[in-house]
Amino acid sequence: MKIEIRHAEPEDADALQAIHADEALYANTLQLPMPSKTLWRKRLADIPENMYMLVAEIEDEVVGSLGLQTMTSKRQRHVASFGVSVKTAAQGKGVGRALINAALDLADNWLDIRRIEITTYTDNTGAIGLYESLGFVIEGEMVDYAYRNGEYVNAYQMARIRKVKNG
């Protein structure tokens, strides 16, 4: 099984809407249930200059996405944050790792990003393990961070700091 990573295109909107309509997936994001195709078409038609949208494909099917957003403040241009989503049926197959590795390569080798941040719910143990395996560390816990399924849930702030190469 080969995972292809590429930049998102406007024609990916319907596939991304379908992925994010899955309750098992959106419960681990800040997305609301029942995302519209119009919303996803608008997102992909008007991607901000400081946002890089990647998608993962297996056999020409979009199975995941990652948005990498760089900060625009002059004092934080070295910082980016990301969110990643993988279709439930494709989870555990290396899709998330492939997306994050592609984003790390973009950030490290092309955008000169030193600090990359991710926020994840404290009960999302699979994601936490993946992030830790890629060098992210938990920097703190945010209490009552989001409202999900009728209750407040906590989240971890995680980050990876790129080591500066000696030169």
DSSP file (Angstrom, degrees, kcal/mol; ACC not computed):
  #  RESIDUE AA STRUCTURE BP1 BP2  ACC     N-H-->O    O-->H-N    N-H-->O    O-->H-N    TCO  KAPPA ALPHA  PHI   PSI    X-CA   Y-CA   Z-CA
    1    1 A M              0   0    0      0, 0.0     2,-0.5     0, 0.0    57,-0.0   0.000 360.0 360.0 360.0 120.0    0.0    0.0    0.0
    2    2 A K        -     0   0    0      2,-0.0     2,-0.6     0, 0.0    57,-0.5  -0.863 360.0-151.4-103.9 131.3    1.6    3.3   -1.1
    3    3 A I  E     -A   58   0A   0     -2,-0.5     2,-0.5    55,-0.1    55,-0.2  -0.900  10.2-159.8-102.3 121.0    0.6    6.5    0.5
    4    4 A E  E     -A   57   0A   0     53,-2.9    53,-2.9    -2,-0.6     2,-0.4  -0.868   2.0-160.6-101.2 132.0    0.9    9.6   -1.7
    5    5 A I  E     +A   56   0A   0     -2,-0.5     2,-0.3    51,-0.2    51,-0.2  -0.944  23.5 150.6-112.4 132.9    1.1   13.0   -0.1
    6    6 A R  E     -A   55   0A   0     49,-2.2    49,-3.1    -2,-0.4     2,-0.2  -0.946  49.8 -80.6-150.1 168.7    0.3   16.1   -2.2
    7    7 A H  E     -A   54   0A   0     -2,-0.3    47,-0.3    47,-0.2     2,-0.1  -0.506  56.1-103.4 -72.2 144.6   -1.1   19.6   -1.8
    8    8 A A        -     0   0    0     45,-2.9    45,-0.1    -2,-0.2    -1,-0.1  -0.347  34.2-158.1 -68.9 148.9   -4.8   19.9   -1.5
    9    9 A E    >   -     0   0    0     -3,-0.1     3,-2.4    -2,-0.1     4,-0.2  -0.871  32.3-106.8-122.4 157.1   -6.8   21.0   -4.5
   10   10 A P  G >  S+     0   0    0      0, 0.0     3,-1.7     0, 0.0     4,-0.2   0.826 117.4  64.3 -54.3 -32.0  -10.3   22.5   -4.7
   11   11 A E  G 3  S+     0   0    0      1,-0.3     3,-0.3     2,-0.1     4,-0.3   0.555  88.8  69.7 -72.3  -4.3  -11.7   19.3   -6.1
   12   12 A D  G <> S+     0   0    0     -3,-2.4     4,-2.4     1,-0.2    -1,-0.3   0.503  72.1  96.0 -83.2  -5.4  -10.7   17.5   -2.9
   13   13 A A  H <> S+     0   0    0     -3,-1.7     4,-2.5     1,-0.2     5,-0.2   0.887  80.6  48.6 -57.4 -45.7  -13.5   19.3   -1.0
   14   14 A D  H  > S+     0   0    0     -3,-0.3     4,-2.1     1,-0.2    -1,-0.2   0.903 112.7  48.3 -64.9 -40.0  -16.1   16.6   -1.3
   15   15 A A  H  > S+     0   0    0     -4,-0.3     4,-2.1     2,-0.2    -1,-0.2   0.911 113.3  47.4 -65.7 -41.7  -13.7   13.9   -0.1
   16   16 A L  H  X S+     0   0    0     -4,-2.4     4,-2.3     2,-0.2    -2,-0.2   0.876 109.9  52.9 -68.8 -36.6  -12.6   16.0    2.9
   17   17 A Q  H  X S+     0   0    0     -4,-2.5     4,-0.8    -5,-0.2    -1,-0.2   0.923 109.5  49.4 -61.6 -43.4  -16.2   16.8    3.8
   18   18 A A  H >< S+     0   0    0     -4,-2.1     3,-0.6     1,-0.2     4,-0.3   0.902 110.6  49.9 -63.9 -41.5  -17.0   13.1    3.8
   19   19 A I  H >< S+     0   0    0     -4,-2.1     3,-1.3     1,-0.2    -1,-0.2   0.932 112.4  47.0 -61.4 -45.6  -14.0   12.3    6.0
   20   20 A H  H 3< S+     0   0    0     -4,-2.3    -1,-0.2     1,-0.3    -2,-0.2   0.536  98.2  70.6 -78.5  -6.0  -14.9   15.1    8.5
   21   21 A A  T << S+     0   0    0     -4,-0.8     2,-0.5    -3,-0.6    13,-0.3   0.572  74.7 103.1 -82.0  -9.7  -18.6   14.0    8.6
   22   22 A D    X>  -     0   0    0     -3,-1.3     4,-2.6    -4,-0.3     3,-1.2  -0.638  67.6-148.0 -78.1 119.5  -17.5   10.8   10.5
   23   23 A E  H 3> S+     0   0    0     -2,-0.5     4,-1.9     1,-0.3    -1,-0.2   0.857  96.9  59.5 -57.6 -37.7  -18.3   11.2   14.2
   24   24 A A  H 34 S+     0   0    0      1,-0.2    -1,-0.3     2,-0.2     4,-0.2   0.821 114.0  38.8 -61.4 -29.3  -15.4    9.1   15.3
   25   25 A L  H X4 S+     0   0    0     -3,-1.2     3,-1.9    -6,-0.2    -2,-0.2   0.935 114.6  47.5 -86.2 -52.8  -13.1   11.7   13.5
   26   26 A Y  H >< S+     0   0    0     -4,-2.6     3,-1.6     1,-0.3     5,-0.3   0.739  99.0  70.2 -67.8 -19.1  -14.7   15.0   14.3
   27   27 A A  T 3< S+     0   0    0     -4,-1.9    -1,-0.3    -5,-0.3    -2,-0.1   0.756 100.0  49.6 -64.7 -22.1  -15.0   14.1   18.0
   28   28 A N  T <  S+     0   0    0     -3,-1.9    93,-0.3    -4,-0.2    -1,-0.3   0.237 111.4  57.0-100.0  12.7  -11.2   14.5   18.1
   29   29 A T  S <  S-     0   0    0     -3,-1.6    91,-0.0     2,-0.2    56,-0.0  -0.659  90.8-109.5-124.8-176.7  -11.2   17.9   16.4
   30   30 A L  S    S+     0   0    0     -2,-0.2     2,-0.1     2,-0.1    -3,-0.1   0.236  80.2 118.9 -96.8  10.9  -12.7   21.3   17.0
   31   31 A Q        -     0   0    0     -5,-0.3    -2,-0.2     1,-0.1     0, 0.0  -0.401  63.4-124.5 -73.8 152.9  -15.0   20.7   14.0
   32   32 A L        -     0   0    0      1,-0.1    -1,-0.1    -2,-0.1    -2,-0.1  -0.619  34.6 -91.0 -91.6 158.1  -18.8   20.6   14.4
   33   33 A P  S    S+     0   0    0      0, 0.0    -1,-0.1     0, 0.0   -12,-0.1  -0.191 102.4  27.0 -61.9 160.4  -20.9   17.7   13.3
   34   34 A M  S    S-     0   0    0    -13,-0.3   -13,-0.1     1,-0.1     2,-0.1   0.905  77.5-161.1  56.2  54.9  -22.5   17.6    9.8
   35   35 A P        -     0   0    0      0, 0.0     2,-0.2     0, 0.0    -1,-0.1  -0.378  15.9-124.1 -65.0 143.4  -19.9   19.7    7.9
   36   36 A S     >  -     0   0    0      1,-0.1     4,-1.6    -2,-0.1     5,-0.1  -0.550   6.8-129.5 -88.8 153.8  -21.3   21.1    4.6
   37   37 A K  H  > S+     0   0    0      1,-0.2     4,-2.6    -2,-0.2     5,-0.2   0.853 111.1  59.4 -65.4 -34.2  -19.7   20.6    1.2
   38   38 A T  H  > S+     0   0    0      2,-0.2     4,-2.5     1,-0.2    -1,-0.2   0.912 102.6  52.0 -60.4 -43.3  -20.0   24.3    0.7
   39   39 A L  H  > S+     0   0    0      1,-0.2     4,-2.4     2,-0.2    -1,-0.2   0.938 112.7  44.1 -58.7 -48.2  -17.8   24.9    3.8
   40   40 A W  H  X S+     0   0    0     -4,-1.6     4,-2.1     1,-0.2    -2,-0.2   0.862 111.7  53.0 -69.0 -35.1  -15.1   22.6    2.5
   41   41 A R  H  X S+     0   0    0     -4,-2.6     4,-1.5     2,-0.2    -1,-0.2   0.915 111.3  47.2 -63.8 -41.1  -15.3   24.0   -1.0
   42   42 A K  H  X S+     0   0    0     -4,-2.5     4,-1.5     2,-0.2    -2,-0.2   0.920 109.9  53.0 -65.6 -44.0  -14.8   27.5    0.4
   43   43 A R  H  < S+     0   0    0     -4,-2.4    -1,-0.2     1,-0.2    -2,-0.2   0.912 114.7  40.8 -57.4 -43.7  -11.9   26.4    2.6
   44   44 A L  H  < S+     0   0    0     -4,-2.1     3,-0.4     1,-0.2    -1,-0.2   0.714 112.4  54.8 -82.0 -19.5  -10.1   24.9   -0.4
   45   45 A A  H  < S+     0   0    0     -4,-1.5    -1,-0.2     1,-0.2    -2,-0.2   0.730 118.1  34.2 -81.1 -22.4  -10.9   27.7   -2.8
   46   46 A D  S  < S+     0   0    0     -4,-1.5    -1,-0.2    -3,-0.1    -2,-0.1  -0.475  73.6 169.9-134.4  62.3   -9.5   30.4   -0.5
   47   47 A I        -     0   0    0     -3,-0.4    -3,-0.1    -2,-0.1    -4,-0.0  -0.629  37.9-117.8 -76.6 124.4   -6.5   28.9    1.4
   48   48 A P    >   -     0   0    0      0, 0.0     3,-1.8     0, 0.0    -1,-0.1  -0.187  21.7-112.0 -60.9 156.7   -4.7   31.7    3.2
   49   49 A E  T 3  S+     0   0    0      1,-0.3    -2,-0.1     3,-0.0     0, 0.0   0.772 117.1  51.9 -61.4 -27.7   -1.1   32.5    2.3
   50   50 A N  T 3  S+     0   0    0     20,-0.1    20,-2.9    19,-0.0     2,-0.4   0.224  96.4  86.7 -95.4  15.6    0.2   31.2    5.6
   51   51 A M  E <   - B   0  69A   0     -3,-1.8     2,-0.5    18,-0.2    18,-0.2  -0.951  55.2-166.3-119.9 134.0   -1.7   27.9    5.4
   52   52 A Y  E     - B   0  68A   0     16,-2.7    16,-2.8    -2,-0.4     2,-0.6  -0.975   8.7-162.2-119.8 117.5   -0.4   24.7    3.7
   53   53 A M  E     - B   0  67A   0     -2,-0.5   -45,-2.9    14,-0.2     2,-0.3  -0.890  10.0-176.9-105.8 120.5   -3.0   22.0    3.1
   54   54 A L  E     -AB   7  66A   0     12,-3.2    12,-2.3    -2,-0.6     2,-0.3  -0.848   6.6-162.3-112.5 150.3   -1.8   18.5    2.4
   55   55 A V  E     -AB   6  65A   0    -49,-3.1   -49,-2.2    -2,-0.3     2,-0.4  -0.952  10.5-140.9-127.6 153.8   -3.8   15.4    1.5
   56   56 A A  E     -AB   5  64A   0      8,-2.3     7,-2.9    -2,-0.3     8,-1.0  -0.931  18.6-167.2-111.6 137.0   -2.9   11.7    1.7
   57   57 A E  E     -AB   4  62A   0    -53,-2.9   -53,-2.9    -2,-0.4     2,-0.4  -0.964  13.4-169.7-124.6 141.7   -4.1    9.4   -1.0
   58   58 A I  E >  S-AB   3  61A   0      3,-2.2     3,-1.4    -2,-0.4   -55,-0.1  -0.989  85.3 -15.3-125.1 120.9   -4.2    5.6   -1.2
   59   59 A E  T 3  S-     0   0    0    -57,-0.5    -1,-0.1    -2,-0.4     3,-0.1   0.919 130.2 -52.6  50.4  49.9   -5.0    4.2   -4.6
   60   60 A D  T 3  S+     0   0    0      1,-0.2     2,-0.5    -3,-0.0    -1,-0.3   0.592 112.9 120.1  64.6  15.3   -6.4    7.6   -5.8
   61   61 A E  E <   -B   58   0A   0     -3,-1.4    -3,-2.2   -46,-0.0     2,-0.5  -0.943  66.7-126.8-109.3 128.0   -8.7    7.9   -2.7
   62   62 A V  E     +B   57   0A   0     -2,-0.5    -5,-0.3    -5,-0.2     3,-0.1  -0.603  37.9 164.6 -71.5 121.7   -8.2   10.9   -0.4
   63   63 A V  E     +     0   0A   0     -7,-2.9    24,-3.3    -2,-0.5     2,-0.3   0.386  56.6   6.8-121.3  -0.9   -7.9    9.3    3.1
   64   64 A G  E     -BC  56  86A   0     -8,-1.0    -8,-2.3    22,-0.3     2,-0.3  -0.987  53.7-155.1-172.0 165.4   -6.5   12.1    5.2
   65   65 A S  E     -BC  55  85A   0     20,-2.7    20,-2.7    -2,-0.3     2,-0.3  -0.981   0.3-163.5-148.2 159.2   -5.5   15.8    5.4
   66   66 A L  E     -BC  54  84A   0    -12,-2.3   -12,-3.2    -2,-0.3     2,-0.5  -0.981   6.0-158.4-145.0 132.2   -3.2   18.1    7.3
   67   67 A G  E     -BC  53  83A   0     16,-2.3    16,-1.6    -2,-0.3     2,-0.6  -0.964   7.3-167.4-111.6 123.0   -3.3   21.8    7.6
   68   68 A L  E     -BC  52  82A   0    -16,-2.8   -16,-2.7    -2,-0.5     2,-0.5  -0.947   6.8-169.1-110.3 118.1    0.0   23.5    8.6
   69   69 A Q  E     -BC  51  81A   0     12,-3.2    12,-2.4    -2,-0.6     2,-0.3  -0.932   7.1-153.7-114.4 122.2   -0.4   27.2    9.6
   70   70 A T  E     - C   0  80A   0    -20,-2.9    10,-0.2    -2,-0.5     2,-0.1  -0.667  26.4-109.7 -89.8 148.1    2.5   29.5   10.0
   71   71 A M        -     0   0    0      8,-2.5     8,-0.1     5,-0.5    -1,-0.1  -0.468  18.0-155.4 -75.4 147.8    2.3   32.4   12.3
   72   72 A T        +     0   0    0     -2,-0.1     5,-0.1     3,-0.0    -1,-0.1   0.602  58.9 108.8-101.0 -13.8    2.2   35.8   10.7
   73   73 A S  S >  S-     0   0    0      3,-0.2     3,-1.8     1,-0.1     4,-0.3  -0.416  74.3-128.9 -62.8 135.4    3.6   37.9   13.6
   74   74 A K  G >  S+     0   0    0      1,-0.3     3,-0.6     2,-0.2    -1,-0.1   0.826 109.8  50.1 -55.0 -32.6    7.1   39.1   12.9
   75   75 A R  G 3  S+     0   0    0      1,-0.2    -1,-0.3     2,-0.1     3,-0.1   0.528 116.0  41.3 -86.5  -5.9    8.2   37.7   16.3
   76   76 A Q  G X  S+     0   0    0     -3,-1.8     3,-2.1     1,-0.1    -5,-0.5   0.122  70.7 116.8-126.4  22.1    6.6   34.3   15.7
   77   77 A R  T <  S+     0   0    0     -3,-0.6    -1,-0.1    -4,-0.3    -2,-0.1   0.664  74.4  62.9 -65.0 -13.4    7.4   33.6   12.1
   78   78 A H  T 3  S+     0   0    0     35,-0.1    37,-2.4    -3,-0.1    36,-2.1   0.364  93.4  83.2 -88.9   4.4    9.5   30.6   13.3
   79   79 A V  E <   + d   0 115A   0     -3,-2.1    -8,-2.5    35,-0.2     2,-0.3  -0.873  49.8 169.6-116.1 141.6    6.3   29.0   14.7
   80   80 A A  E     -Cd  70 116A   0     35,-2.3    37,-2.7    -2,-0.4     2,-0.3  -0.967  14.0-157.2-141.1 158.4    3.6   26.9   13.0
   81   81 A S  E     -Cd  69 117A   0    -12,-2.4   -12,-3.2    -2,-0.3     2,-0.3  -0.924  12.4-165.8-130.5 160.1    0.7   24.7   14.2
   82   82 A F  E     -C   68   0A   0     35,-1.8    37,-0.4    -2,-0.3     2,-0.4  -0.968  15.3-157.5-144.6 160.8   -1.1   21.9   12.5
   83   83 A G  E     -C   67   0A   0    -16,-1.6   -16,-2.3    -2,-0.3     2,-0.4  -0.989  16.0-165.0-133.6 143.6   -4.1   19.7   12.6
   84   84 A V  E     -C   66   0A   0     -2,-0.4     2,-0.4   -18,-0.2   -18,-0.2  -0.983   6.6-174.8-134.2 142.1   -4.4   16.3   11.0
   85   85 A S  E     -C   65   0A   0    -20,-2.7   -20,-2.7    -2,-0.4     2,-0.4  -1.000   2.2-170.6-137.8 135.8   -7.3   14.1   10.2
   86   86 A V  E     -C   64   0A   0     -2,-0.4   -22,-0.3   -22,-0.2     5,-0.1  -0.993  34.8-105.1-129.2 131.8   -7.3   10.5    8.8
   87   87 A K    >>  -     0   0    0    -24,-3.3     3,-1.9    -2,-0.4     4,-0.7  -0.234  34.1-120.0 -51.0 136.5  -10.3    8.6    7.6
   88   88 A T  G >4 S+     0   0    0      1,-0.3     3,-1.2     2,-0.2    -1,-0.1   0.871 112.4  53.5 -52.0 -44.0  -11.4    6.1   10.2
   89   89 A A  G 34 S+     0   0    0      1,-0.3    -1,-0.3     3,-0.0    -2,-0.1   0.696 111.1  47.6 -66.8 -18.2  -10.9    3.1    7.8
   90   90 A A  G X4>S+     0   0    0     -3,-1.9     3,-1.1   -27,-0.2     5,-0.6   0.429  83.7 117.4-103.0  -0.5   -7.3    4.3    7.1
   91   91 A Q  T <<5S+     0   0    0     -3,-1.2    -3,-0.0    -4,-0.7    -4,-0.0  -0.377  72.6  28.0 -68.7 147.0   -6.2    4.9   10.7
   92   92 A G  T 3 5S+     0   0    0     -2,-0.1    -1,-0.2     1,-0.0    -4,-0.0   0.563  95.6  97.5  81.1   9.3   -3.3    2.7   11.9
   93   93 A K  T < 5S-     0   0    0     -3,-1.1    -2,-0.1     0, 0.0    -1,-0.0   0.237 104.8 -95.4-114.0  11.3   -1.9    2.3    8.4
   94   94 A G  T  >5S+     0   0    0     -4,-0.0     4,-2.3     3,-0.0     5,-0.2   0.505  89.5 121.7  91.9   4.0    0.8    5.1    8.5
   95   95 A V  H  ><S+     0   0    0     -5,-0.6     4,-2.5     2,-0.2     5,-0.2   0.951  76.6  45.6 -67.3 -49.8   -1.3    7.8    6.9
   96   96 A G  H  > S+     0   0    0      1,-0.2     4,-2.7     2,-0.2     5,-0.2   0.921 113.9  49.8 -59.0 -44.6   -1.1   10.3    9.8
   97   97 A R  H  > S+     0   0    0      1,-0.2     4,-2.8     2,-0.2    -1,-0.2   0.910 110.9  49.6 -60.6 -43.3    2.7    9.6   10.1
   98   98 A A  H  X S+     0   0    0     -4,-2.3     4,-2.0     2,-0.2    -2,-0.2   0.909 112.4  47.6 -64.0 -42.2    3.2   10.2    6.4
   99   99 A L  H  X S+     0   0    0     -4,-2.5     4,-2.2     2,-0.2    -2,-0.2   0.934 114.5  45.7 -63.5 -46.6    1.2   13.5    6.5
  100  100 A I  H  X S+     0   0    0     -4,-2.7     4,-2.9     1,-0.2    -2,-0.2   0.911 111.3  52.2 -66.1 -41.7    3.1   14.7    9.6
  101  101 A N  H  X S+     0   0    0     -4,-2.8     4,-2.3    -5,-0.2    -1,-0.2   0.896 109.9  49.6 -61.1 -38.8    6.5   13.7    8.1
  102  102 A A  H  X S+     0   0    0     -4,-2.0     4,-2.2    -5,-0.2    -1,-0.2   0.906 112.4  47.7 -65.4 -40.5    5.7   15.6    4.9
  103  103 A A  H  X S+     0   0    0     -4,-2.2     4,-2.8     2,-0.2    -2,-0.2   0.892 110.9  51.2 -66.8 -39.6    4.7   18.7    7.0
  104  104 A L  H  X S+     0   0    0     -4,-2.9     4,-3.2     2,-0.2     5,-0.3   0.901 109.8  50.0 -64.1 -40.4    7.8   18.4    9.1
  105  105 A D  H  X S+     0   0    0     -4,-2.3     4,-2.5     2,-0.2     5,-0.4   0.934 112.6  46.9 -62.3 -46.0    9.9   18.3    5.9
  106  106 A L  H  X>S+     0   0    0     -4,-2.2     5,-1.5     1,-0.2     4,-1.5   0.935 117.4  43.2 -59.5 -47.4    8.2   21.4    4.5
  107  107 A A  H  <5S+     0   0    0     -4,-2.8     6,-2.8     3,-0.2     5,-0.4   0.924 120.7  39.0 -66.2 -46.3    8.6   23.2    7.8
  108  108 A D  H  <5S+     0   0    0     -4,-3.2    -2,-0.2     4,-0.2    -3,-0.2   0.906 127.4  28.2 -72.9 -43.6   12.2   22.2    8.5
  109  109 A N  H  <5S+     0   0    0     -4,-2.5    -3,-0.2    -5,-0.3    -2,-0.2   0.567 132.9  21.9-102.8 -10.7   13.7   22.4    5.1
  110  110 A W  T  <5S+     0   0    0     -4,-1.5    -3,-0.2    -5,-0.4    -4,-0.1   0.631 126.3  36.2-129.5 -27.4   11.6   25.0    3.2
  111  111 A L  S   <S-     0   0    0     -5,-1.5    -3,-0.2    -4,-0.3    -4,-0.2   0.494  90.8-128.9-109.9  -5.5    9.9   27.3    5.6
  112  112 A D        +     0   0    0     -5,-0.4     2,-0.5    -6,-0.3    -4,-0.2   0.901  44.5 168.9  56.0  44.7   12.6   27.6    8.3
  113  113 A I        +     0   0    0     -6,-2.8    -1,-0.2     1,-0.2   -34,-0.2  -0.763  17.3 179.1 -87.5 129.6   10.0   26.7   11.1
  114  114 A R        +     0   0    0    -36,-2.1    48,-3.7    -2,-0.5     2,-0.5   0.806  67.2  42.0 -97.7 -38.2   11.7   26.0   14.4
  115  115 A R  E     -dE  79 161A   0    -37,-2.4   -35,-2.3    46,-0.2     2,-0.4  -0.951  61.6-174.5-119.3 126.8    8.7   25.3   16.6
  116  116 A I  E     -dE  80 160A   0     44,-2.3    44,-2.2    -2,-0.5     2,-0.3  -0.985  11.3-162.9-121.7 129.8    5.7   23.2   15.5
  117  117 A E  E     -dE  81 159A   0    -37,-2.7   -35,-1.8    -2,-0.4     2,-0.3  -0.801  11.9-179.9-114.1 150.7    2.6   23.0   17.8
  118  118 A I  E     - E   0 158A   0     40,-2.4    40,-3.0    -2,-0.3     2,-0.5  -0.986  14.1-152.4-144.2 140.7   -0.3   20.6   18.1
  119  119 A T  E     + E   0 157A   0    -37,-0.4     2,-0.3    -2,-0.3    38,-0.2  -0.960  23.8 170.8-111.9 131.6   -3.2   20.6   20.5
  120  120 A T  E     - E   0 156A   0     36,-2.1    36,-3.6    -2,-0.5   -91,-0.1  -0.995  38.2 -99.4-142.5 147.3   -4.9   17.2   21.2
  121  121 A Y  E >   - E   0 155A   0     -2,-0.3     3,-1.8   -93,-0.3    34,-0.3  -0.346  32.6-123.4 -64.3 144.7   -7.4   15.9   23.6
  122  122 A T  T 3  S+     0   0    0     32,-1.7    -1,-0.1     1,-0.3    33,-0.1   0.713 110.5  54.7 -65.4 -20.2   -5.9   14.1   26.6
  123  123 A D  T 3  S+     0   0    0     31,-0.4     2,-1.6     1,-0.2    -1,-0.3   0.398  79.3  95.5 -93.6   4.0   -8.0   10.9   25.8
  124  124 A N    <>  +     0   0    0     -3,-1.8     4,-2.3     1,-0.2     3,-0.3  -0.504  48.1 162.8 -90.5  67.0   -6.7   10.7   22.2
  125  125 A T  H  >  +     0   0    0     -2,-1.6     4,-2.4     1,-0.2    -1,-0.2   0.810  66.2  56.4 -62.7 -34.4   -4.0    8.3   23.2
  126  126 A G  H  > S+     0   0    0     -3,-0.2     4,-1.9     2,-0.2    -1,-0.2   0.935 111.1  43.5 -62.8 -45.4   -3.3    7.0   19.6
  127  127 A A  H  > S+     0   0    0     -3,-0.3     4,-2.9     2,-0.2     5,-0.2   0.910 111.9  53.6 -66.0 -42.5   -2.5   10.5   18.4
  128  128 A I  H  X S+     0   0    0     -4,-2.3     4,-2.7     1,-0.2     5,-0.2   0.924 109.2  49.0 -59.5 -44.8   -0.5   11.4   21.5
  129  129 A G  H  X S+     0   0    0     -4,-2.4     4,-2.0     2,-0.2    -1,-0.2   0.897 111.7  49.3 -61.1 -41.3    1.7    8.3   20.9
  130  130 A L  H  X S+     0   0    0     -4,-1.9     4,-0.9     2,-0.2    -2,-0.2   0.947 112.1  47.4 -63.0 -48.8    2.2    9.2   17.2
  131  131 A Y  H ><>S+     0   0    0     -4,-2.9     5,-2.4     1,-0.2     3,-0.9   0.915 111.9  50.1 -60.8 -43.3    3.2   12.8   18.1
  132  132 A E  H ><5S+     0   0    0     -4,-2.7     3,-1.7     1,-0.2    -1,-0.2   0.885 105.6  56.5 -63.0 -37.6    5.6   11.6   20.8
  133  133 A S  H 3<5S+     0   0    0     -4,-2.0    -1,-0.2     1,-0.3    -2,-0.2   0.717 106.3  52.4 -66.9 -18.5    7.2    9.1   18.4
  134  134 A L  T <<5S-     0   0    0     -4,-0.9    -1,-0.3    -3,-0.9    -2,-0.2   0.222 130.8 -91.2-101.4  12.3    7.9   12.1   16.0
  135  135 A G  T < 5S+     0   0    0     -3,-1.7    26,-0.3     1,-0.3     2,-0.2   0.515  79.5 138.7  96.8   5.4    9.6   14.2   18.7
  136  136 A F      < -     0   0    0     -5,-2.4     2,-0.3    -6,-0.2    -1,-0.3  -0.602  33.1-160.9 -82.6 145.2    6.7   16.2   20.1
  137  137 A V  E     -F  159   0A   0     22,-2.5    22,-2.0    -2,-0.2     2,-0.5  -0.931  24.8-108.6-125.2 150.6    6.5   16.6   23.9
  138  138 A I  E     +F  158   0A   0     -2,-0.3    20,-0.3    20,-0.2     3,-0.1  -0.664  32.7 178.4 -76.7 123.5    3.6   17.6   26.1
  139  139 A E  E     -     0   0A   0     18,-3.4     2,-0.3    -2,-0.5    19,-0.2   0.662  60.6 -27.3 -99.3 -21.2    4.2   21.1   27.4
  140  140 A G  E     -F  157   0A   0     17,-1.1    17,-2.7     2,-0.0     2,-0.5  -0.960  55.1-108.5 178.5 165.0    1.0   21.4   29.4
  141  141 A E  E     -F  156   0A   0     -2,-0.3     2,-0.6    15,-0.2    15,-0.2  -0.942  22.1-150.2-113.7 131.0   -2.6   20.4   30.0
  142  142 A M  E >   -F  155   0A   0     13,-3.7    13,-2.0    -2,-0.5     3,-0.8  -0.895  17.9-139.4-102.5 116.6   -5.5   22.8   29.2
  143  143 A V  E 3  S-     0   0A   0     -2,-0.6    11,-0.1     1,-0.3    10,-0.1  -0.541  80.4  -0.4 -80.5 137.6   -8.4   22.2   31.5
  144  144 A D  E 3  S+     0   0A   0     -2,-0.2    -1,-0.3     8,-0.1    10,-0.2   0.893  82.1 160.6  51.8  45.2  -12.0   22.4   30.0
  145  145 A Y  E <   +     0   0A   0      8,-1.1     2,-0.3    -3,-0.8     9,-0.2   0.863  58.2   6.7 -66.0 -40.1  -10.4   23.2   26.6
  146  146 A A  E     -F  153   0A   0      7,-1.7     7,-2.7     2,-0.0     2,-0.6  -0.956  67.8-118.3-145.5 160.8  -13.4   22.3   24.5
  147  147 A Y  E     +F  152   0A   0     -2,-0.3     2,-0.4     5,-0.2     5,-0.2  -0.908  40.3 168.1-102.9 121.2  -17.0   21.2   24.7
  148  148 A R  E >   -F  151   0A   0      3,-3.2     3,-1.5    -2,-0.6    -2,-0.0  -0.993  60.9 -14.0-141.0 127.4  -17.6   17.7   23.2
  149  149 A N  T 3  S-     0   0    0     -2,-0.4    -1,-0.1     1,-0.3     3,-0.1   0.861 129.5 -47.0  50.4  42.7  -20.6   15.4   23.4
  150  150 A G  T 3  S+     0   0    0      1,-0.2     2,-0.3    -3,-0.0    -1,-0.3   0.582 123.5  77.3  82.2  10.3  -22.2   17.4   26.2
  151  151 A E  E <  S- F   0 148A   0     -3,-1.5    -3,-3.2    -5,-0.0     2,-0.3  -0.989  79.0-105.9-148.4 158.5  -19.1   17.7   28.5
  152  152 A Y  E     - F   0 147A   0     -2,-0.3     2,-0.3    -5,-0.2    -5,-0.2  -0.642  36.9-164.9 -83.1 140.5  -15.9   19.7   28.8
  153  153 A V  E     - F   0 146A   0     -7,-2.7    -7,-1.7    -2,-0.3    -8,-1.1  -0.930  14.3-123.7-128.4 151.6  -12.7   17.9   27.9
  154  154 A N  E     -     0   0A   0     -2,-0.3   -32,-1.7   -10,-0.2   -31,-0.4  -0.494  23.3-161.5 -88.9 159.9   -9.0   18.6   28.6
  155  155 A A  E     -EF 121 142A   0    -13,-2.0   -13,-3.7   -34,-0.3     2,-0.4  -0.974  13.8-128.2-139.8 154.3   -6.3   18.9   25.9
  156  156 A Y  E     -EF 120 141A   0    -36,-3.6   -36,-2.1    -2,-0.3     2,-0.6  -0.824  13.1-141.5 -98.6 141.7   -2.6   18.8   25.8
  157  157 A Q  E     -EF 119 140A   0    -17,-2.7   -18,-3.4    -2,-0.4   -17,-1.1  -0.928  30.6-178.0 -95.4 122.3   -0.4   21.4   24.2
  158  158 A M  E     +EF 118 138A   0    -40,-3.0   -40,-2.4    -2,-0.6     2,-0.3  -0.889   5.9 177.8-121.7 152.8    2.4   19.6   22.4
  159  159 A A  E     -EF 117 137A   0    -22,-2.0   -22,-2.5    -2,-0.3     2,-0.4  -0.992  21.4-149.7-151.3 157.5    5.3   20.9   20.5
  160  160 A R  E     -E  116   0A   0    -44,-2.2   -44,-2.3    -2,-0.3     2,-0.6  -0.999  14.3-155.3-127.8 127.0    8.5   19.9   18.7
  161  161 A I  E     -E  115   0A   0     -2,-0.4     2,-0.3   -26,-0.3   -46,-0.2  -0.910  18.5-130.8-104.2 121.7   11.4   22.2   18.6
  162  162 A R        -     0   0    0    -48,-3.7     2,-0.2    -2,-0.6    -2,-0.0  -0.537  22.2-122.2 -72.5 130.5   13.7   21.7   15.6
  163  163 A K        -     0   0    0     -2,-0.3     2,-0.4     1,-0.1    -1,-0.1  -0.534  26.7-117.8 -70.2 135.6   17.4   21.5   16.6
  164  164 A V        -     0   0    0     -2,-0.2     2,-0.2     1,-0.1    -1,-0.1  -0.631  29.3-121.3 -77.3 128.3   19.5   24.1   14.9
  165  165 A K        -     0   0    0     -2,-0.4     2,-0.3     1,-0.1    -1,-0.1  -0.460  21.8-120.8 -70.7 138.8   22.1   22.5   12.6
  166  166 A N              0   0    0     -2,-0.2    -1,-0.1     1,-0.1     0, 0.0  -0.627 360.0 360.0 -76.6 135.8   25.7   23.3   13.4
  167  167 A G              0   0    0     -2,-0.3    -1,-0.1    -3,-0.0    -2,-0.0   0.455 360.0 360.0-142.4 360.0   27.3   24.9   10.5
